[in-house]
């Protein structure tokens, strides 16, 4: 049995594709990949910063307001107004008096 030395699959062989088309598809695909990754990163970081703002900033202000309200309540509970007359001018002066221990505890944060 003898075989022909011809290669039939090479009969319809075509030339290589155009080099410029290959470069254009490669560069276009690269830009598309970079743009897709950049957009995905932008979406991710925007969501992360929005979540961080909601978790840290809003809670911090809320805690600050709670502490301020608690301090105000302690002040109103322990403080009292004292009226006396100024000997030089003869005017009546009203002062808010707060025991020093209560004032120190409020400043330190040990609200009693």
C-alpha positions as CSV (number, residue, x, y, z in Angstrom):
1,X,0.0,0.0,0.0
2,X,1.4,3.3,-1.0
3,X,0.5,6.6,0.4
4,X,0.6,9.8,-1.5
5,X,3.0,12.3,-0.1
6,X,0.5,15.1,-0.6
7,X,-1.0,16.8,2.4
8,X,-4.7,17.3,1.6
9,X,-5.4,19.6,4.5
10,X,-3.0,22.2,3.2
11,X,-4.7,22.5,-0.1
12,X,-7.1,25.2,1.1
13,X,-4.6,26.9,3.3
14,X,-5.0,30.7,3.6
15,X,-2.5,33.3,4.6
16,X,-2.1,34.6,8.1
17,X,-4.6,37.3,9.2
18,X,-3.8,40.9,8.7
19,X,-1.3,42.1,11.4
20,X,-3.1,45.5,11.9
21,X,-6.4,43.8,12.6
22,X,-4.7,41.5,15.2
23,X,-3.1,44.5,16.9
24,X,-6.4,46.5,16.8
25,X,-8.4,43.6,18.4
26,X,-5.6,43.1,21.1
27,X,-5.4,46.8,22.0
28,X,-9.2,47.2,21.9
29,X,-9.6,44.2,24.2
30,X,-7.0,45.5,26.6
31,X,-8.8,48.9,26.8
32,X,-12.1,47.1,27.4
33,X,-10.6,45.0,30.2
34,X,-9.0,48.0,31.9
35,X,-12.2,50.0,31.7
36,X,-14.3,47.1,33.1
37,X,-11.9,46.7,36.0
38,X,-11.8,50.4,36.7
39,X,-15.6,50.7,36.7
40,X,-15.9,47.7,39.0
41,X,-13.3,49.2,41.4
42,X,-15.1,52.5,41.4
43,X,-18.4,50.8,42.2
44,X,-16.8,48.8,45.0
45,X,-15.0,51.7,46.6
46,X,-18.0,54.0,46.4
47,X,-20.1,51.4,48.2
48,X,-17.3,50.8,50.8
49,X,-17.0,54.5,51.6
50,X,-20.7,55.0,51.8
51,X,-20.9,52.1,54.2
52,X,-17.9,53.4,56.3
53,X,-19.6,56.8,56.5
54,X,-22.8,55.3,57.7
55,X,-21.1,53.1,60.3
56,X,-18.5,55.5,61.7
57,X,-19.6,59.1,61.3
58,X,-23.3,58.8,62.0
59,X,-22.7,56.6,65.0
60,X,-20.1,58.9,66.4
61,X,-22.5,61.9,66.3
62,X,-25.2,59.8,67.8
63,X,-23.0,58.8,70.7
64,X,-21.9,62.3,71.2
65,X,-25.5,63.5,71.4
66,X,-26.3,60.8,73.9
67,X,-23.3,61.8,76.1
68,X,-24.2,65.5,75.9
69,X,-27.8,64.8,76.9
70,X,-26.7,62.6,79.8
71,X,-24.3,65.4,81.0
72,X,-27.1,68.0,80.7
73,X,-29.4,65.8,82.7
74,X,-26.8,65.4,85.5
75,X,-26.2,69.1,85.5
76,X,-29.9,69.9,85.9
77,X,-30.3,67.3,88.6
78,X,-27.4,68.5,90.8
79,X,-27.3,72.2,90.0
80,X,-29.3,74.9,91.5
81,X,-29.6,78.7,91.1
82,X,-28.4,81.1,93.7
83,X,-29.5,84.7,93.8
84,X,-27.5,87.4,95.6
85,X,-27.3,91.2,95.5
86,X,-24.1,92.8,94.2
87,X,-22.9,95.3,96.9
88,X,-21.2,97.6,94.4
89,X,-24.0,98.0,91.9
90,X,-27.0,96.9,93.9
91,X,-28.2,94.6,91.1
92,X,-29.4,91.1,91.8
93,X,-27.2,88.4,90.3
94,X,-28.3,84.8,89.5
95,X,-25.6,82.1,89.4
96,X,-25.8,78.4,88.6
97,X,-24.1,76.5,91.4
98,X,-22.8,73.0,90.9
99,X,-20.8,71.0,93.5
100,X,-17.2,70.6,92.4
101,X,-17.3,66.8,92.8
102,X,-20.2,66.6,90.4
103,X,-18.6,68.9,87.9
104,X,-15.4,66.8,87.9
105,X,-17.3,63.6,87.5
106,X,-19.2,65.0,84.6
107,X,-16.0,66.2,82.9
108,X,-14.3,62.8,83.4
109,X,-17.4,61.0,82.2
110,X,-18.4,59.3,85.5
111,X,-21.9,60.5,85.6
112,X,-23.5,59.8,88.9
